[in-house]
Amino acid sequence: MTSPHPSPSAGPGPRPGARPRPRIGVIGTGTIGTMAAWRAAERGAEVVAFDRDAPGHDRGAAGGESRIFRTAYLEGRRYIPLLQRAEGLWRELEDRTGHRLLDLCGGLSIGPTDDPRMREIVEGAEEYGLDHRVLTPEEAAKRFPQHPVGAGETAVLDPRAGVVRPDAALLAAAARAEELGARIHRYTEVEGVERRGAGWSVTAGGRRHDLDRLVLALGPWSAAPGTFAHGLLASAGLQARQIPMTWFPAREPDALIPGPNPVAIRVGDYGYSCFPVMDGVSVKVSPHSAPRPAVGHPGELPPRAAPDVVATARETVRRHLPGLHPDPSRTAVYADLFSPDGHALLGPLPGSPGVVLATGFSGHGFKLSPLFGEVIADLAIDGETAYDIGHLDPARLLGAAA
Ligand SMILES: Cc1cc2nc3c(=O)[nH]c(=O)nc-3n(C[C@H](O)[C@H](O)[C@H](O)COP(=O)(O)OP(=O)(O)OC[C@H]3O[C@@H](n4cnc5c(N)ncnc54)[C@H](O)[C@@H]3O)c2cc1C
């Protein structure tokens, strides 16, 4: 898909013939809200943003040191054009800020050859002409002995995959948004929003802010009981869930840094997401078979992974990851908001004119966050976007007029 937007060299500011500068309120500057603030500011909008914490914090969906970026996508091939544009936007953010954020160290997807998710990766890559390589177990063993591939399994190498540091990425996007004039109210919880004339009034930190359009990007707080958004979104079936992470010391850390070691995802029994060494010592393993208990309010997250999670992670490592010591050196728990169908809610909030809802990224929203930020800027500024995001329309879960 050709981007409907100016190239990075075109510089910030409204497009020729654009409508007057709208005042856009972004509620939540975690992952998606920070990117929305950046993209809207790049397009010349006046951005006023709020967060109960500050961009780059680790208590919501952006914590945990690293995020996988991949282009060959088991969640569905219609994401591929969005992922390709997202890669360009990661590079634009790097160029604008001078920070290196996305390391394309390659990605391996491993699983039973006949698993529908593996078929989707291969067929999607073929349909979109992605540079990729399907490896036999023998080929994989030569190149990536740290990720054994069994009989009846396939490994797909995606060279346009890699790793992003979430805290660095969000700090960079927030800095760029502020450089362009965005105002980010840190440690300022939004207590309520109400329709006022053709716009919206936001109450935060004891003050009222009048805005033309709103973006709700509350992540795992979106469905938390007692918050202003709870009533708006209660019928969508959203659920905040814990996502535990475990770090295992590498037997040879230098062999597992980005470059020799790609990011890896295994589907099937004791599946995992696994990262290169980012801290000089250990490899982060997200054990997919571990339980992901519901959490009412992200403030209630436990500080460490539960014993059953640790047991599952140890078994995952024992079966599949010979380059790691068998016991984790640290564990932590984060949260994301999951929708019933595993796809985000991104688009106009039914029944609330001028409000863009951006939530429910269901464990896979980070890699696409700059692109989602651009989509949100389109919707908030123009009321429409040229990107194909029909499958994310909130109306599918909230009804036409909630
Ligand atoms: C551990 C973990 C690993 C993951 N791994 C990957 C991966 O490898 N690749 C990938 O693509 N995706 C991954 N994901 C998913 C991805 O990180 C999330 O989908 C994405 O970060 C969701 O962002 P968000 O903006 O919806 O939520 P958040 O980033 O949590 O942002 C929500 C923000 O809203 C603020 N807020 C809430 N209520 C209020 C209020 N009333 N007033 C003001 N501010 C408020 C919060 O403080 C927070 O900053 C992972 C997620 C987790 C948790």
Ligand as a Chemical Component Dictionary entry (heavy atoms), coordinates in Angstrom:
data_LIG
# 
_chem_comp.id                   LIG 
_chem_comp.type                 NON-POLYMER 
_chem_comp.pdbx_formal_charge   0 
_chem_comp.three_letter_code    LIG 
# 
loop_
_chem_comp_atom.comp_id 
_chem_comp_atom.atom_id 
_chem_comp_atom.alt_atom_id 
_chem_comp_atom.type_symbol 
_chem_comp_atom.charge 
_chem_comp_atom.model_Cartn_x 
_chem_comp_atom.model_Cartn_y 
_chem_comp_atom.model_Cartn_z 
_chem_comp_atom.pdbx_ordinal 
LIG C1  C1  C 0 4.685  -8.272 28.536 1  
LIG C2  C2  C 0 4.152  -7.942 27.168 2  
LIG C3  C3  C 0 4.847  -8.367 26.037 3  
LIG C4  C4  C 0 4.369  -7.996 24.756 4  
LIG N1  N1  N 0 5.088  -8.355 23.659 5  
LIG C5  C5  C 0 4.748  -7.834 22.442 6  
LIG C6  C6  C 0 5.594  -8.016 21.329 7  
LIG O1  O1  O 0 6.638  -8.675 21.425 8  
LIG N2  N2  N 0 5.238  -7.415 20.157 9  
LIG C7  C7  C 0 4.097  -6.685 20.033 10 
LIG O2  O2  O 0 3.822  -6.161 18.948 11 
LIG N3  N3  N 0 3.271  -6.493 21.091 12 
LIG C8  C8  C 0 3.574  -7.042 22.280 13 
LIG N4  N4  N 0 2.779  -6.835 23.367 14 
LIG C9  C9  C 0 1.549  -6.070 23.207 15 
LIG C10 C10 C 0 1.763  -4.571 23.216 16 
LIG O3  O3  O 0 2.835  -4.200 24.049 17 
LIG C11 C11 C 0 0.442  -3.918 23.651 18 
LIG O4  O4  O 0 -0.591 -4.383 22.789 19 
LIG C12 C12 C 0 0.515  -2.411 23.599 20 
LIG O5  O5  O 0 1.611  -1.967 24.382 21 
LIG C13 C13 C 0 -0.805 -1.808 24.135 22 
LIG O6  O6  O 0 -0.622 -0.421 24.331 23 
LIG P1  P1  P 0 -1.753 0.498  24.986 24 
LIG O7  O7  O 0 -1.418 1.884  24.600 25 
LIG O8  O8  O 0 -3.095 -0.055 24.614 26 
LIG O9  O9  O 0 -1.591 0.311  26.563 27 
LIG P2  P2  P 0 -0.522 1.007  27.550 28 
LIG O10 O10 O 0 0.808  1.056  26.876 29 
LIG O11 O11 O 0 -0.602 0.316  28.854 30 
LIG O12 O12 O 0 -1.049 2.488  27.685 31 
LIG C14 C14 C 0 -2.201 2.841  28.412 32 
LIG C15 C15 C 0 -1.902 4.146  29.137 33 
LIG O13 O13 O 0 -3.103 4.739  29.630 34 
LIG C16 C16 C 0 -2.778 5.391  30.843 35 
LIG N5  N5  N 0 -4.033 5.618  31.575 36 
LIG C17 C17 C 0 -4.922 4.679  31.970 37 
LIG N6  N6  N 0 -5.991 5.255  32.559 38 
LIG C18 C18 C 0 -5.775 6.596  32.544 39 
LIG C19 C19 C 0 -6.515 7.734  32.974 40 
LIG N7  N7  N 0 -7.725 7.625  33.548 41 
LIG N8  N8  N 0 -5.996 8.968  32.799 42 
LIG C20 C20 C 0 -4.772 9.119  32.192 43 
LIG N9  N9  N 0 -4.034 8.065  31.744 44 
LIG C21 C21 C 0 -4.527 6.820  31.906 45 
LIG C22 C22 C 0 -1.806 4.435  31.519 46 
LIG O14 O14 O 0 -1.029 5.067  32.528 47 
LIG C23 C23 C 0 -0.982 3.967  30.334 48 
LIG O15 O15 O 0 0.188  4.766  30.179 49 
LIG C24 C24 C 0 3.189  -7.239 24.648 50 
LIG C25 C25 C 0 2.485  -6.852 25.790 51 
LIG C26 C26 C 0 2.955  -7.183 27.034 52 
LIG C27 C27 C 0 2.215  -6.728 28.249 53 
# 
loop_
_chem_comp_bond.comp_id 
_chem_comp_bond.atom_id_1 
_chem_comp_bond.atom_id_2 
_chem_comp_bond.value_order 
_chem_comp_bond.pdbx_ordinal 
LIG C1  C2  SING 1  
LIG C2  C3  SING 2  
LIG C2  C26 DOUB 3  
LIG C3  C4  DOUB 4  
LIG C4  N1  SING 5  
LIG C4  C24 SING 6  
LIG N1  C5  DOUB 7  
LIG C5  C6  SING 8  
LIG C5  C8  SING 9  
LIG C6  O1  DOUB 10 
LIG C6  N2  SING 11 
LIG N2  C7  SING 12 
LIG C7  O2  DOUB 13 
LIG C7  N3  SING 14 
LIG N3  C8  DOUB 15 
LIG C8  N4  SING 16 
LIG N4  C9  SING 17 
LIG N4  C24 SING 18 
LIG C9  C10 SING 19 
LIG C10 O3  SING 20 
LIG C10 C11 SING 21 
LIG C11 O4  SING 22 
LIG C11 C12 SING 23 
LIG C12 O5  SING 24 
LIG C12 C13 SING 25 
LIG C13 O6  SING 26 
LIG O6  P1  SING 27 
LIG P1  O7  DOUB 28 
LIG P1  O8  SING 29 
LIG P1  O9  SING 30 
LIG O9  P2  SING 31 
LIG P2  O10 DOUB 32 
LIG P2  O11 SING 33 
LIG P2  O12 SING 34 
LIG O12 C14 SING 35 
LIG C14 C15 SING 36 
LIG C15 O13 SING 37 
LIG C15 C23 SING 38 
LIG O13 C16 SING 39 
LIG C16 N5  SING 40 
LIG C16 C22 SING 41 
LIG N5  C17 SING 42 
LIG N5  C21 SING 43 
LIG C17 N6  DOUB 44 
LIG N6  C18 SING 45 
LIG C18 C19 SING 46 
LIG C18 C21 DOUB 47 
LIG C19 N7  SING 48 
LIG C19 N8  DOUB 49 
LIG N8  C20 SING 50 
LIG C20 N9  DOUB 51 
LIG N9  C21 SING 52 
LIG C22 O14 SING 53 
LIG C22 C23 SING 54 
LIG C23 O15 SING 55 
LIG C24 C25 DOUB 56 
LIG C25 C26 SING 57 
LIG C26 C27 SING 58 
# 
